[in-house]
Amino acid sequence: MKIFKYIAIGLLTTNVLSSCDLDLYPYDVIETSQSFNSVGDAKNWSERLHADLRGRVYGHYIMSTDIQSDQLNATADYGNNYGDVHRWTLLSDNYQIRDYYQGYYSALNNVNMTIEGFKNITPKDDTETKALKEYTGVAHFARAYYYFMLNIRFAKAYNASSASTDLSVPLVLVPDINATPARSTVKEVYDQILSDISIAKTNLAEKAGATNAKQINLDVVIALESRVKLYMQDWNGAKQAAETLINSGKYNLYTTAEGVKNMWHNDAGNEVIFAPFVSINEGPNVNNIYIGWNAGTSRYTPMYLPSQWIIDSYSDSDFRKGAYFLTSPKVYMASKGKEFTGTIVNKYPGNPALRNAGAVTNYAHSPKVFRIAEAYLNAAEASFRALNEGVARTHLNTLRASRGLTALASTVSGTALLNEIKLERLREFAFEGFRLEDLKRWGDGFTRRNPQDTEMLQTGADFTTKSVSANDDKITWGIPDRDVVANPNIVQNPGW
């Protein structure tokens, strides 16, 4: 998936031209109105949208909220990396908040420009008509994905009784750099997300999904639909979408410790629905705070360590334990001048195929945006909420069995069953960016607890014993300060 030189960086309109010839453009830039002349142009734009998406998953897009929640503890040598996020002292000018918001909106600008521009392209034949239709579907999927991610981070969790008045983010559907839109409501944003998903499903209906797909296809759209409807508390919709993927038979859960480890460490894709294209030359964002391998000293120097309680939540028979964690006597803290025996997060050690031969790891992985495991967990939770505990247990037990765990008995029901579903989401999705969003939509607070050896860690009320109530204002991020200042129509979130 190449990003062609003749598409301008960011795909912005060229306004400033050489004074010697107003009919010429720089050799490496194309003026926007000239970039929507053919289906070949549309293909190039679609490839750009895929590349944009690759650059907006993993890295700080998932690490920030995981560091903010209850799975991790800052080490003695964390150097204040993500410090405000971890301590909950973050302000609306915090760079993680700013970059998260800006990253999605800059991608949305390209999406909106693409959707509008595609309307000006006339296909030459049926083949081109089909291709343009699919490229348009990709754009609508991307818009749905970005608005969903913005909504769950900058708006309250969905509540049917208040969604029409709860503020979300501004809906911007056409490219206009001078617009100063007010914030839309949660309902308005979700309505737009569902509209874009519907268009994407129609336009990509003939683009079948396959394991470890690098291109957006129908199954990828259905996976997003299941996630969106779960967060919207549309239990039947979430269940139906999830079961569509499960019943397709395309995506098989790994059922051995070796298989699970191979999925994470070497990007094996049997149960992966969508993982954007990456290569040595077109790298992904990386989750690089967990290992800190120093080849010169053969030591680990992590910024964050998993809390002992989350390590202990995996039984020794759980196939994920050996894939997600590594215990070593070589965990080094320079500020203490000594090595410790500690357990590090080892879910993202770096795929050897994505670095030059002989190189020390760069922590690069093909981002796993959607996996079939999520479909099982969505179906389990949605079935439980829809008062069908038998189906919920069936889906949950299928996932448990694949990870080496015994089946839950039929006597596990009610609150006990819901707690098992929540625990399985924690174990399956640890360090993938789900935790804070799950706590938020469940209405659960947390207390950081049971750390590893505290001599390795920053300690105190903001670190190893931090307590956060379910209604804490900072579970929902504030709109970035510079956007509030620049746009007088933006109303800030409470507590910011």
C-alpha positions as CSV (number, residue, x, y, z in Angstrom):
1,M,0.0,0.0,0.0
2,K,2.0,2.9,-1.3
3,I,1.4,6.6,-0.6
4,F,2.0,8.2,-4.0
5,K,4.2,11.2,-4.2
6,Y,1.7,13.2,-6.2
7,I,-0.8,13.2,-3.4
8,A,0.0,16.1,-1.1
9,I,0.8,15.4,2.5
10,G,-2.5,15.6,4.3
11,L,-4.2,16.0,0.9
12,L,-4.7,19.7,1.5
13,T,-5.7,22.1,-1.2
14,T,-2.8,24.0,-2.7
15,N,-3.5,27.8,-2.4
16,V,-0.1,29.3,-2.7
17,L,1.5,29.2,-6.2
18,S,4.7,30.4,-7.7
19,S,4.3,34.1,-8.7
20,C,6.1,33.3,-12.1
21,D,3.3,31.1,-13.4
22,L,-0.1,30.9,-11.8
23,D,-1.0,27.8,-13.9
24,L,1.7,25.6,-12.5
25,Y,1.8,23.6,-9.2
26,P,4.8,22.3,-7.3
27,Y,6.0,19.1,-9.0
28,D,5.1,16.9,-5.9
29,V,1.7,18.4,-5.2
30,I,-1.7,18.0,-6.9
31,E,-4.4,20.6,-6.5
32,T,-7.4,19.0,-4.9
33,S,-9.9,19.7,-7.7
34,Q,-7.6,17.8,-10.1
35,S,-7.3,14.7,-7.9
36,F,-10.8,13.4,-8.5
37,N,-10.8,12.8,-12.2
38,S,-10.7,9.0,-12.5
39,V,-11.3,5.8,-10.6
40,G,-7.6,5.5,-10.5
41,D,-7.5,8.7,-8.5
42,A,-10.2,7.2,-6.2
43,K,-8.0,4.1,-5.6
44,N,-5.1,6.3,-4.6
45,W,-7.3,8.2,-2.1
46,S,-8.6,4.9,-0.7
47,E,-5.1,3.8,-0.1
48,R,-4.4,7.0,1.7
49,L,-7.4,6.4,3.9
50,H,-6.1,3.0,4.8
51,A,-2.7,4.5,5.6
52,D,-4.4,7.2,7.8
53,L,-6.2,4.5,9.7
54,R,-2.9,2.6,10.3
55,G,-1.5,5.7,11.8
56,R,-4.4,6.1,14.2
57,V,-4.4,2.8,15.9
58,Y,-1.9,1.5,18.5
59,G,0.7,3.8,20.1
60,H,-0.8,6.6,22.2
61,Y,-4.3,5.9,20.8
62,I,-4.5,2.9,23.0
63,M,-1.7,3.4,25.6
64,S,-3.0,6.6,27.0
65,T,-6.3,5.1,28.3
66,D,-4.6,1.9,29.5
67,I,-2.1,3.9,31.5
68,Q,-5.0,6.0,32.9
69,S,-6.9,2.9,34.1
70,D,-6.0,0.2,36.7
71,Q,-3.9,-2.4,34.9
72,L,-0.4,-0.7,35.1
73,N,1.9,0.9,37.6
74,A,4.6,3.5,36.7
75,T,8.1,2.3,37.4
76,A,10.7,4.2,39.3
77,D,12.3,5.1,36.0
78,Y,9.2,6.0,34.1
79,G,10.5,9.6,33.5
80,N,7.0,11.1,33.8
81,N,6.1,9.6,30.4
82,Y,2.3,9.8,30.3
83,G,2.6,11.0,33.9
84,D,-0.4,13.4,33.9
85,V,-2.6,10.6,32.4
86,H,-1.5,8.1,35.0
87,R,-1.9,10.4,37.9
88,W,-5.2,11.8,36.6
89,T,-3.8,15.3,36.8
90,L,-4.3,15.8,33.1
91,L,-5.6,19.1,31.8
92,S,-7.3,20.0,28.5
93,D,-4.0,21.2,27.0
94,N,-2.4,17.8,27.7
95,Y,-0.6,16.6,24.6
96,Q,-2.1,13.1,24.6
97,I,-5.6,14.7,24.6
98,R,-4.6,17.2,21.9
99,D,-2.9,14.6,19.6
100,Y,-5.8,12.1,20.0
101,Y,-8.4,14.7,19.0
102,Q,-6.3,16.2,16.3
103,G,-5.3,12.9,14.8
104,Y,-8.9,11.8,14.3
105,Y,-10.1,15.1,13.0
106,S,-7.2,15.4,10.5
107,A,-8.1,12.0,9.2
108,L,-11.8,13.0,9.0
109,N,-10.8,16.0,6.8
110,N,-9.4,13.5,4.3
111,V,-12.4,11.3,4.6
112,N,-14.8,14.1,4.0
113,M,-12.8,15.4,1.1
114,T,-12.8,11.9,-0.4
115,I,-16.6,11.4,0.0
116,E,-17.3,14.7,-1.7
117,G,-14.6,14.3,-4.4
118,F,-15.8,10.8,-5.4
119,K,-19.1,12.3,-6.4
120,N,-17.3,14.1,-9.3
121,I,-15.9,10.9,-10.8
122,T,-17.6,9.2,-13.7
123,P,-16.7,5.5,-14.0
124,K,-16.0,4.2,-17.5
125,D,-17.6,0.7,-17.2
126,D,-19.1,-1.7,-14.7
127,T,-15.8,-2.7,-13.3
128,E,-14.9,0.9,-12.5
129,T,-18.4,1.4,-11.1
130,K,-18.0,-1.5,-8.7
131,A,-14.5,-0.3,-7.6
132,L,-15.7,3.3,-7.0
133,K,-18.6,2.0,-5.0
134,E,-16.2,0.0,-2.8
135,Y,-13.8,2.9,-2.3
136,T,-16.8,5.0,-1.2
137,G,-17.7,2.3,1.3
138,V,-14.2,2.4,2.7
139,A,-14.5,6.2,3.3
140,H,-17.8,5.8,5.1
141,F,-16.4,3.1,7.3
142,A,-13.5,5.3,8.2
143,R,-15.8,8.2,9.1
144,A,-17.9,5.9,11.3
145,Y,-14.8,4.5,13.0
146,Y,-13.3,7.9,13.8
147,Y,-16.5,9.4,15.1
148,F,-17.0,6.4,17.3
149,M,-13.6,6.7,18.8
150,L,-14.0,10.4,19.4
151,N,-17.4,9.9,20.9
152,I,-16.4,7.3,23.4
153,R,-13.5,9.4,24.6
154,F,-14.9,12.9,24.7
155,A,-18.6,12.2,25.5
156,K,-20.5,10.5,28.3
157,A,-21.3,6.8,27.9
158,Y,-24.4,6.2,25.9
159,N,-27.6,6.6,28.0
160,A,-30.9,6.3,26.0
161,S,-32.6,8.7,28.4
162,S,-30.1,11.5,27.9
163,A,-28.4,10.8,24.6
164,S,-30.4,13.6,22.9
165,T,-29.0,16.2,25.2
166,D,-25.5,14.8,26.3
167,L,-22.8,16.6,24.3
168,S,-20.5,14.7,22.0
169,V,-18.0,16.1,19.5
170,P,-18.7,18.4,16.5
171,L,-20.1,16.6,13.5
172,V,-18.1,17.8,10.5
173,L,-19.3,16.1,7.3
174,V,-17.8,18.4,4.6
175,P,-14.3,19.9,4.4
176,D,-14.4,23.4,5.6
177,I,-11.4,24.8,7.4
178,N,-13.2,28.0,8.4
179,A,-16.2,26.2,10.1
180,T,-16.7,26.7,13.8
181,P,-19.3,24.0,14.6
182,A,-20.9,23.5,18.0
183,R,-20.8,20.1,19.6
184,S,-23.4,17.6,18.4
185,T,-25.3,15.4,20.8
186,V,-24.4,11.8,21.6
187,K,-27.5,10.7,19.7
188,E,-26.7,12.8,16.6
189,V,-23.2,11.4,16.5
190,Y,-24.4,7.8,16.9
191,D,-27.0,8.3,14.2
192,Q,-24.3,9.5,11.9
193,I,-22.1,6.5,12.8
194,L,-24.9,4.1,12.0
195,S,-25.7,5.9,8.8
196,D,-22.1,5.6,7.6
197,I,-22.0,1.9,8.7
198,S,-25.2,1.2,6.7
199,I,-23.7,2.9,3.6
200,A,-20.4,1.0,4.0
201,K,-22.2,-2.3,4.4
202,T,-24.2,-1.7,1.2
203,N,-21.1,-0.5,-0.8
204,L,-18.9,-3.3,0.4
205,A,-21.5,-6.1,0.2
206,E,-19.5,-7.9,-2.5
207,K,-16.1,-7.4,-0.9
208,A,-15.9,-10.5,1.3
209,G,-13.9,-10.7,4.4
210,A,-10.9,-13.0,5.0
211,T,-8.5,-13.7,7.8
212,N,-5.9,-11.1,8.6
213,A,-7.4,-8.8,5.9
214,K,-5.3,-5.7,5.1
215,Q,-8.2,-3.9,3.3
216,I,-11.5,-2.8,4.7
217,N,-14.2,-5.2,3.7
218,L,-17.7,-6.2,4.7
219,D,-16.7,-8.2,7.7
220,V,-14.6,-5.3,9.0
221,V,-17.7,-3.1,8.8
222,I,-19.8,-5.7,10.6
223,A,-17.2,-6.0,13.4
224,L,-17.4,-2.2,13.9
225,E,-21.2,-2.4,13.9
226,S,-21.1,-5.0,16.7
227,R,-18.8,-2.8,18.8
228,V,-20.8,0.4,18.2
229,K,-24.1,-1.3,19.0
230,L,-22.7,-2.9,22.2
231,Y,-21.6,0.6,23.4
232,M,-25.1,1.9,22.4
233,Q,-26.8,-0.8,24.4
234,D,-28.5,-2.1,21.3
235,W,-28.1,-5.6,22.6
236,N,-29.9,-7.4,19.8
237,G,-28.0,-5.5,17.2
238,A,-24.7,-6.1,18.8
239,K,-25.4,-9.8,19.2
240,Q,-26.7,-10.2,15.6
241,A,-23.6,-8.5,14.1
242,A,-21.2,-10.5,16.3
243,E,-22.9,-13.8,15.5
244,T,-22.8,-13.0,11.7
245,L,-19.0,-13.1,12.0
246,I,-18.9,-16.1,14.3
247,N,-21.3,-18.2,12.1
248,S,-19.3,-17.3,9.0
249,G,-16.8,-19.9,10.0
250,K,-13.9,-17.9,8.5
251,Y,-12.2,-16.9,11.7
252,N,-10.9,-19.6,14.1
253,L,-9.9,-19.0,17.6
254,Y,-6.4,-20.3,18.5
255,T,-6.7,-23.2,20.9
256,T,-3.1,-23.7,22.0
257,A,-0.6,-21.7,23.9
258,E,1.7,-21.7,20.9
259,G,-1.1,-20.4,18.6
260,V,-2.0,-17.5,20.9
261,K,1.6,-16.6,21.3
262,N,2.2,-16.7,17.6
263,M,-0.7,-14.4,17.0
264,W,0.7,-11.7,19.2
265,H,4.5,-12.1,18.7
266,N,4.5,-13.0,15.0
267,D,1.2,-11.5,13.8
268,A,-0.3,-14.9,12.8
269,G,-3.8,-14.0,11.6
270,N,-6.3,-16.9,11.9
271,E,-8.6,-15.0,14.2
272,V,-7.8,-11.5,13.0
273,I,-10.5,-9.8,11.0
274,F,-8.6,-6.6,10.2
275,A,-5.0,-5.7,10.5
276,P,-3.8,-2.7,8.4
277,F,-0.9,-3.3,6.0
278,V,2.5,-2.7,7.5
279,S,6.1,-3.3,6.4
280,I,9.6,-2.4,7.4
281,N,9.2,0.7,5.2
282,E,5.6,1.5,6.2
283,G,5.7,1.0,9.9
284,P,2.9,1.2,12.5
285,N,2.6,3.0,15.7
286,V,4.2,1.0,18.4
287,N,3.3,0.1,22.0
288,N,6.9,0.7,23.3
289,I,6.4,1.5,27.0
290,Y,6.3,-2.0,28.3
291,I,9.6,-3.7,27.6
292,G,12.5,-1.2,27.2
293,W,15.0,-3.9,26.1
294,N,18.6,-2.7,26.3
295,A,20.7,-4.9,24.1
296,G,23.9,-3.5,25.4
297,T,23.2,-4.5,29.0
298,S,20.7,-7.4,28.3
299,R,18.3,-5.8,30.7
300,Y,14.6,-4.7,30.6
301,T,13.9,-1.0,31.4
302,P,10.1,-0.7,31.2
303,M,8.2,2.6,31.9
304,Y,5.1,0.7,33.2
305,L,4.7,-2.7,34.7
306,P,1.4,-4.7,35.0
307,S,-0.1,-4.9,38.5
308,Q,0.2,-8.2,40.2
309,W,-3.6,-8.6,40.4
310,I,-3.9,-8.6,36.7
311,I,-1.1,-11.1,36.3
312,D,-2.8,-13.3,38.9
313,S,-6.1,-13.1,37.0
314,Y,-4.6,-15.6,34.5
315,S,-4.4,-19.2,35.7
316,D,-1.3,-21.1,34.8
317,S,-3.4,-23.1,32.3
318,D,-4.5,-19.9,30.5
319,F,-2.7,-19.9,27.1
320,R,-2.6,-16.1,27.2
321,K,-0.4,-15.8,30.2
322,G,2.8,-16.9,28.4
323,A,2.0,-14.7,25.5
324,Y,1.1,-11.5,27.4
325,F,3.7,-11.6,30.2
326,L,7.4,-12.4,30.7
327,T,9.0,-12.8,34.1
328,S,12.7,-12.0,34.3
329,P,15.4,-11.3,36.9
330,K,16.8,-8.6,34.6
331,V,14.3,-5.8,35.2
332,Y,16.6,-2.9,35.8
333,M,15.9,0.4,37.6
334,A,18.7,2.9,37.1
335,S,17.4,5.1,39.9
336,K,17.7,2.2,42.3
337,G,21.0,1.0,40.8
338,K,19.9,-2.6,40.8
339,E,18.1,-5.4,39.0
340,F,14.8,-6.9,40.1
341,T,12.8,-10.0,39.3
342,G,9.7,-8.6,37.7
343,T,7.0,-9.4,35.2
344,I,6.7,-7.2,32.2
345,V,4.0,-6.9,29.5
346,N,5.2,-8.9,26.6
347,K,2.2,-8.7,24.3
348,Y,4.1,-6.4,21.8
349,P,7.7,-7.6,21.7
350,G,8.0,-6.8,18.0
351,N,7.5,-9.0,15.0
352,P,11.0,-10.1,13.7
353,A,9.6,-9.8,10.2
354,L,9.1,-6.1,10.6
355,R,12.7,-5.2,11.4
356,N,16.0,-5.5,9.5
357,A,17.9,-8.7,10.0
358,G,20.0,-8.6,13.2
359,A,18.4,-5.4,14.5
360,V,17.2,-5.0,18.0
361,T,13.4,-5.0,18.3
362,N,11.5,-1.9,17.2
363,Y,8.3,-3.2,18.8
364,A,6.5,-3.1,15.5
365,H,3.4,-5.2,14.9
366,S,0.6,-5.4,12.5
367,P,-2.2,-3.7,14.5
368,K,-5.1,-6.0,15.3
369,V,-8.0,-3.7,15.0
370,F,-10.7,-6.3,15.1
371,R,-10.5,-10.0,16.1
372,I,-13.1,-12.8,16.3
373,A,-12.5,-13.0,20.1
374,E,-14.3,-9.6,20.4
375,A,-17.3,-11.0,18.5
376,Y,-17.6,-13.8,21.1
377,L,-17.3,-11.4,24.0
378,N,-19.8,-8.9,22.4
379,A,-22.2,-11.7,21.8
380,A,-21.8,-13.0,25.3
381,E,-22.4,-9.6,27.0
382,A,-25.2,-8.6,24.6
383,S,-27.0,-11.9,25.2
384,F,-26.7,-11.5,28.9
385,R,-28.1,-8.0,28.8
386,A,-30.9,-9.3,26.6
387,L,-31.8,-11.8,29.3
388,N,-30.5,-14.9,27.4
389,E,-28.0,-16.3,29.8
390,G,-27.8,-19.7,28.1
391,V,-26.5,-18.1,24.9
392,A,-24.2,-15.8,26.9
393,R,-22.6,-18.8,28.6
394,T,-22.2,-20.6,25.3
395,H,-20.3,-17.8,23.6
396,L,-18.2,-17.1,26.8
397,N,-17.4,-20.8,27.2
398,T,-16.3,-21.1,23.6
399,L,-13.7,-18.4,24.1
400,R,-12.7,-19.8,27.5
401,A,-12.1,-23.2,26.1
402,S,-10.0,-21.8,23.3
403,R,-7.8,-20.1,25.9
404,G,-7.3,-23.3,28.0
405,L,-10.0,-22.6,30.6
406,T,-12.8,-24.9,31.8
407,A,-16.4,-24.1,31.0
408,L,-18.6,-22.2,33.4
409,A,-21.3,-24.4,34.9
410,S,-25.0,-23.6,34.1
411,T,-25.3,-22.5,37.7
412,V,-23.2,-19.5,37.1
413,S,-25.8,-16.9,36.4
414,G,-27.0,-13.3,37.2
415,T,-24.3,-11.0,38.6
416,A,-21.8,-13.9,38.8
417,L,-22.1,-14.5,35.1
418,L,-21.9,-10.8,34.3
419,N,-18.7,-10.5,36.4
420,E,-17.2,-13.5,34.5
421,I,-18.0,-11.7,31.2
422,K,-16.3,-8.6,32.5
423,L,-13.3,-10.6,33.7
424,E,-12.9,-12.3,30.4
425,R,-12.9,-9.0,28.6
426,L,-10.2,-7.8,30.9
427,R,-8.1,-10.9,30.3
428,E,-8.6,-11.1,26.6
429,F,-8.1,-7.4,25.8
430,A,-5.5,-6.5,28.4
431,F,-3.3,-3.6,27.1
432,E,-5.3,-3.2,23.9
433,G,-7.0,0.1,24.9
434,F,-10.4,-1.4,25.9
435,R,-10.2,-1.2,29.7
436,L,-11.1,2.5,30.5
437,E,-13.8,2.5,27.9
438,D,-15.3,-0.7,29.4
439,L,-15.2,0.7,33.0
440,K,-16.8,3.9,31.7
441,R,-19.8,2.2,29.9
442,W,-20.3,-0.2,32.8
443,G,-20.4,2.6,35.3
444,D,-17.6,1.1,37.3
445,G,-14.9,3.0,39.2
446,F,-11.6,1.4,40.2
447,T,-8.8,1.3,42.7
448,R,-5.2,0.4,41.7
449,R,-4.1,-2.4,43.9
450,N,-1.7,-5.2,44.6
451,P,1.3,-3.9,42.7
452,Q,4.5,-5.8,42.1
453,D,7.6,-5.1,44.2
454,T,7.0,-1.5,45.1
455,E,10.7,-0.8,45.2
456,M,10.5,-0.9,41.3
457,L,7.6,1.6,41.2
458,Q,6.4,5.1,41.9
459,T,4.3,4.8,44.9
460,G,1.6,6.8,46.7
461,A,-2.0,7.9,46.3
462,D,-1.6,9.0,42.6
463,F,0.1,5.7,41.7
464,T,-0.2,2.3,43.3
465,T,-3.3,3.1,45.4
466,K,-5.2,5.5,43.1
467,S,-9.0,5.4,43.5
468,V,-11.4,6.7,40.9
469,S,-15.1,6.9,41.2
470,A,-17.4,5.9,38.4
471,N,-18.6,9.6,38.1
472,D,-15.1,11.2,38.0
473,D,-15.1,14.0,35.5
474,K,-11.8,12.9,33.9
475,I,-13.1,9.5,32.9
476,T,-14.4,11.5,29.9
477,W,-11.7,13.7,28.4
478,G,-12.0,17.4,28.0
479,I,-12.1,19.0,24.5
480,P,-8.5,20.2,23.8
481,D,-7.9,23.7,25.1
482,R,-6.8,25.1,21.8
483,D,-10.0,24.0,20.1
484,V,-12.1,25.6,22.8
485,V,-10.1,28.8,22.5
486,A,-10.3,28.8,18.6
487,N,-14.0,27.9,18.4
488,P,-16.3,30.0,20.6
489,N,-19.1,27.5,19.9
490,I,-17.4,24.7,21.8
491,V,-18.8,24.0,25.2
492,Q,-16.2,22.3,27.5
493,N,-16.9,19.1,29.4
494,P,-17.6,19.4,33.2
495,G,-14.6,19.5,35.4
496,W,-12.2,20.7,32.7
